[in-house]
Amino acid sequence: MTSSLALGLVSTKRARIAKLAKQMPGTAIRSLSHHMDLEWMREAYSRTRKSGAVGVDGRTADAFAEHLDDNLRSLLEQAKSGSYRAPPVRRVHIPKGDGGSETRPIGVPTFGDKVLQRAVAMLLEPIYEEDFYDFSYGFRRGRSAHDALEALDKGLWRMGGGWVIDMDVQRFFDSMDHGELRGLVRQRVVDGVVTRLIGKWLCAGVLQEGRVHRPSAGSPQGGVISPVFANVYLHHVLDQWWAETVVPRLRGRAFLVRYADDAVLVFSDKRDAERVHAVLPKRFARFGLTVHPEKTPAGPVPSSAAGWERAAPREFRFPGFHPLLGEVAQGPMGSEAQDGLEAVLALAASGQPGDAARTPCFDPGTVQDPRTEAPRVLRLLRDTGQLAIPECVPARSASPMEEMAEPAFPQSVGNVGGLRPDGPAIPVAAPANAEAATSTCEAVIRGAECVNCACSDL
């Protein structure tokens, strides 16, 4: 069978899974593993990176490919019969790249394990793509950190400034509770082959310094299946909670942009920011997670061009990007990149004084080629007023804000001090103007119906 025909068959199967998931929202799917056959495994092999480091068995991708079909059949038979034994991952540490002494622990599975993880991920992705919200960008096909930053840019300008919580979860991949994760997966998938494999990967352990450790929490960062686990976990912990519980209780406008375990929450109302600021640590503690105490700054974004002139440019950190919110002329960019972007910004702002001063500039490390970056910035300027960001929110329920967070874990979980609930209140920036606060609502929360476009006290 030709590779193109095999790919077409696999794509058809994934489309059927997605259709079934869409027709049965909130229902656990019982039969998935029958889609996994030799062609499915071949496609999983083709999607697996061949140049990665070797696992504990020392087997390379080239060695695996010498008897490819036999190896794929063996993996498939072991997975479906229940005899597959997930090997431990090899732990290596790499620098975090933030200039500090901290390292990032990476788990390196064996190549055969990577292929099987990819095959299972191909089963799960079509299901959860029907569930995930549009403001989630990390580890999803066709989405990138550039898209997340673009959505944040547009949202901030559309709102006319606001109050920002820049959130980072401390050691997220090492802190996911295995019991919670299994329970969340079973809400959508109860196929025995799939759930059994997931359990084996969670319990496989980590080989470090000649000894195998079997932690009770976490999924190795570097595993093929780990990004799927991460999105499933945070979809429930943050995304679904935000859309279904937090947003209906807010007084003003708000939006969220998440990339993996980094998220930015933006509010137009000071009281909303303060209330979420206080309850957010309790919500994450409920699932054994800690918001990073040093990487979660909160502060205002100016709401007008005059605000930029009064305040010093503020560095805003979001994964992979260090944009500086301020005048382009003050940006910490290399001359070539800055000249290229300034030319586009000047062209876009011609005849509209002040627009260039409100446009975020970018760190030179993210601007690889001004010729390719410039059209994107121009498109951002053109589309700024057309993004469907919710201008108001659904009616506030009678439940108090404290009900948004479920009871926290016992004290043994540790202190969750990421957002300093006992610290100073988040500063506030006023809305740009009354018109912006009363403009027509473009609700993007699924199933939400705007009942108060003025966003006044509910």
N, C-alpha and C positions, 0 to 999 in steps of 0.2 A: 504493500500500500504506500502510495506517495506521501511525502511529509505534508503537502498542502491538503490532501484529502483527510489525513489523520487529524490535522489541526482543525479542519472544518467539522469533523465529528465531535471532537472535544468541545469546540465552541458551541455546537448545538446542544450538547448535554448541559453545559454551564448555563446556557440561555433557559433551558427547561427548569433547572434548579432555581434560577432567579425568578422565573414566572411563578413557580410553586410557592416560593417564599413571599412573593407579592400578594398572591391570592390568599395566603394563610398568615397574616400578620399576627405576631404574638403566639403562634402555635408551634410546638416542637415537631420537627420533621423526623420521621422514624426511619426512612430508607434513603440512604445516600451512597453507601459503599458499593452498591451494585454498579455505579457509574465507573468505578475504578477497574479498568482492564489494562491490557498491555499497551494499547494506544495511548491511554491516559497517562500511564507511567512513562512512556516515551516523551510525551509532551512535558511532563514534569521534569524529566532529565534535561530536555532542551532548554528549560527555563532556569535551570540551576547553574550558578556561576561556576566555571571550571577552574578559575585561577586562584581560588581561595586557599587558605592554609589547610593542612591536613589535620584530621582528628586523631583520636587516641590510637587508632589502628594503623596510622601512617600510610593509608591507601590514598593514592592520588586519583584525580579524575581520569587520567589516561589509563591507569591500571583498571579502573572500573569499566571503561569503555572497551577494553579488549574482548570481553564476553558480555556485551551490553544486554542483549535480550535475556540471557540466562540469569544475569544479576537482577534485572528488573522483574522477571518471573518469580525469582526467589523472594524478593522483597514483597511482592504482591501476595504470594501464597502465605508467607509468614504473617503478614498483616491481617489477612482475612481469617486465618485459622487461629489466631491469638497466640502463636508461638514466637512472635517477634519480641526480641529483648532490646530495648533502647540502650545503646552504649552511653557511658558518661561523656560529657563534653570536656574538652581540654580548655582550662582557664588560662588566659593570657591577659596582661595588663598593658594598656596603651595610655599615653598622656591625653588629658582632656583637651588640651589645646587652648586653655583660657589663661595661660601664663602662670598658673599655680602649680603646686606640687602634687595635686590630686591626679589619680589615674582612673581610667574607666575599665572595669572588668569585662572582658569579652569571652563568650563561650564559643568554642569551635567544635561543631559536631563532625562526625565522620561523613564522608561524601555520600555513602548509601543512605545514611540517616537524613541528610539534607534533601535527597531526592524524594524520600517518603514523606518528609514534612511538607515539601512543595506540593506533592499530590494531595495531601489532606487540606492544605491551605487553598488549593484550587476548588475543593468542595465547599469550603466554608465562606470564601469571599463572595460568591454570588448571593448567598443568603443574607449576609450582614450588610452588603451594599444596599439592600432594600431597606435596612433599618437605620443605618447611620445618617446623621444630619449633614446638611450641606456645609455647615461651618467647621466640619472636621476635615483636615487636610493631610495628616500624617499617614504614611504607609498605605496609601490608596492609589490604585492605578489611575493615571491621568491627572494626578494632583501633585503639587510640589510646594516647597517652602516659598517659592516665588509667588504662587497663587495665594497662599495664606497672607503674605505681606501685602499683596495687591488688594485683597479683600479688606484688610485692616486699614490701608491707606484710604480707600474709597469710603469705608464706614466712618472714619474720623472726620473726613471733610463733609460728608453728607450730614452728620450729626452737628457739625459746627463746633467741634471741641467736646470735651467731656472729662470724666473721671475714670482713670485706668488702673486696673489691677493686673500686673504682669506676673503671672503665676508659673512656678516651676515646682514639680513634685520631686522631693528628695529621694534619690536612689529608687526610682519607680520600678525598674525591671527586677530589682532584688527584693521588692516589698509586696508584690502581688500575692495575696493570700490564696493558696491552692484550693481550699475548700470553697471560697467565694467564687473563684474563677470557674471551677467545675459546675457550681450551681448556676452561674450565669450562662454557661454554654448549654446546659441541659434545658434552659428555657426555650432554646431554638433548635437544638440537635440532640436526639436521643438514639441515634444509630449506634449500636453496640460496638462495631468495629472502630468508628471514629472516636467515641468517648473512651474506649479502652486504650487506644494509641495516645490520646491526650494525657491520660493518667500516667502512662509509662514515661512519656517525655518529661512530665513534671517531676517524677520520682527518679529520673535517671541518675542524677547526681553530677558532681563536678570534680574532675581530676585536677588536683593542684599539689605540686611538690610531692608527687608520688602517692598521694592519698586521695581517696574518693570521699567527698563530703556530700551529704544528702540534706540540703536545707528544706525547711518546711514552707518556705515562701519564695517567690520569685521565679522568673523564667529567664534563662541565659540570654543576655543581650548579644546578638550575633546568630542566634538560631533562626531558621527560616520561618518557623511557625510563631516565634515570639511577637513579631509585629501584629499578627492577627489577634493573639491573646491580649496585647496591650490595648488595641482599639476596642475590643469587646468589653474589657474591664472599664476603661474610661468612658465608653459610651453610656454605661449604666451609672457609674459614680458621678460623672460631671455632665455629659451632654444631655441625657434624658432628664436628669434632675433639673438642669437649668431650664429646659424648654417646657417641661410639664409642671414643675413645682415653683421655681423661682420667678420666671417671667410673669405668670399671672398675678403675683403679689407685688410687683414693682409699680411705682407711681409714674415714673418717666420712661423714656426710651432706653434701650440697652441692646447690646449685641455681643456675641462671643465668637472668637476665632481660636481654634485649637490646632496645634500641629504636634502630634504624638503627646508627650507629657508636658509640653509647654502650652500655656493658654493665655490669652489676653481678654479680659472682661472690661467692657466700656459702658459707662453709664452717663446719662445726661443729668441725673438728679443726685445731689449730695447724699440725701438720706438713704437712697437705694444703695449707693456704694458703701455707706457705713454699715448698713444692715447685713449685706452680703459679706462684707469684710469680717464681721463678727461671727457669722455662722459657717463660713467656708471651712475653717479648720476642723470643726466638729463633724462635718459631712465626710471629709477625707479620713479622719481618725476612725470613723465607723467601719472603714474598709482597710484599716491597717496602714494607711498612707500618711505621709508627713509633707506638708508644704514647705519648701526650702526656705529657711529663715533669712538667708542672705540674697537669694536670687529672686525674691518676690517683692520688688518695689511697687509702691502705689503712689500715684500723683496725678496732677492735672495736665491736660493738653489745652493750650490756649484756644479760644473760640473765635478769634478775629485776627486780622493782619496786625492790628495795633498791639495785640497781645504778644505777637512775636517780637515787636520792637521793644516792649517793656521788659520781657523776660529773656534770660540767656538761653541759647539753644540747649535742648535737653536730649541726651542720648537715650534712645528707646531700644531695648534689647528684645529681639525675637529670634527664634532658632535660625542660625546661619547668617543673620543680618545684624548690622549695627547702624541703622539709619539715624540721622541726626535731624530732629524736628527744629528747623530754623531756617535762616536765610541761606541760599545756596552759596553765597560768597563766603560764609563762615564755615562751610563744610570741610571736614578733615580729609579731603580727597587728593589723590595724585593729580598733577596738573593736566595730564592728557584726559583722564576720565572726567575731571571737573569741567574742562573746556568743552568736551563733547556734550555733556548734559546741560551745561549752561546755555549752549547754543540752541538746543531744543527748547529749553524752558523759556528763553528769551523770545523765540519764535512763537511759542504757544501763548505767551503772555503779552504779545504786542497789542497795544491798544487797551489792555486791561491791567492797569497798574495794581500792584499788590499781590497778584496771583502767584508770581514767582517766589515771593517771600513766604508764601504759605505752603510751598511744595516741598515734601521731604527729599533730601538728598541722600546718597547712598555711600556706604563705606567702599573704598577702592578694592577691598578684598572680594566684594560681591559683584563689582563691575568689571567683568573680564574683557569686554570689548565695547567701548562707547557706541560704536556703529550699530551693534545689535541691541544695546540697552536703550538707546535714545528713542526708537519707535515705541517701545513699551511705555516709557515715561510720557510720551506725547499722547498715547492712547489713554493713559490714566487721566491726564488732564481733560481730554475730550469727554470721557465717560463719567467724570466725577459726580455729576448731578443725576446720573441715570441708574445707579445701583439700587436694587430693591432691598434696602435696609429698613427694618420696621420703624416707622415714625412714632408709633405708640404701641401699647401692649393690651392684651385682653384684660377684662375687668378683674379687679383684685378680689380674691376670695376672702371669706370671713376668718380663715385660719390665721393665727399669728405667725410671724416670721420664724419664731423659734421652732415651729413644727417642721420647717424645711429640712432640718438635719435630724437624722435618726440618732438614737442614743449612742454615745461613743463607746469604744472598747474599754475594758478595765484599765487601771493605771499601768499595768504591765506593758501596754503598748508604748508608753513614753509620752513625753510632752510634745504637743503639736503647736509649735510657736511660730509657724511660718508667716502668719499675717499679723502677729502681735495684737490680739484683740484687746489687750489691756493698755496698748500704746496710744499715741495721739491719733486723733481722727484724721481721715484722709482729707486733704485740702480740696477746695471746690472751685470750679470755674463756671461762671454764669453762661446760660445758653446764648448763642450768637445774637438772636433777636426773637421777638415774639412770633414772627412769621414762621421761623424754623420750628418752633415748639408746637405750632398748630397746623402744620402742613398735613397734606393727605397721607393716610397710612397705607403702607405697602407691606402687609403682614407676610412674613416668610416662615413663621412657626407653623408647622403642619397642623391643620385643624383649628387654628386660632382665628377667631373672628373679632375684628376691631370693633369696640363699642364706645370708644372715647378718643377721638382723634386729637383732642386738645391736650391729652395726657395730664389733666389736672388731678388734684387729689381725688382718689377713688373712694 
